[in-house]
Amino acid sequence: MKISEIEAALRSLDSQERLRAIAALRKCDAAVALPMLLTKVDDPEFLVRSFVAMGLRQS
């Protein structure tokens, strides 16, 4: 996924899209991924927040 696609997916109302975007951030540099992950720390979906926490732990 391109960065612009990841950003769009993170804004999606579909939690599955947001999960795919967070998974795609694993391939990005920490300098790019961290700010995007931090925007989803308070996501309404528990699974999305869990993926964010895992992503932040790996960065």
Buried (B, 14 or more C-beta within 10 A) or exposed (E): BEEEEBEEBBEEEEBEBBBBBBBBBEEBEEEEBBEBBEEBEEBEBEEBBEBBEBBBEEB
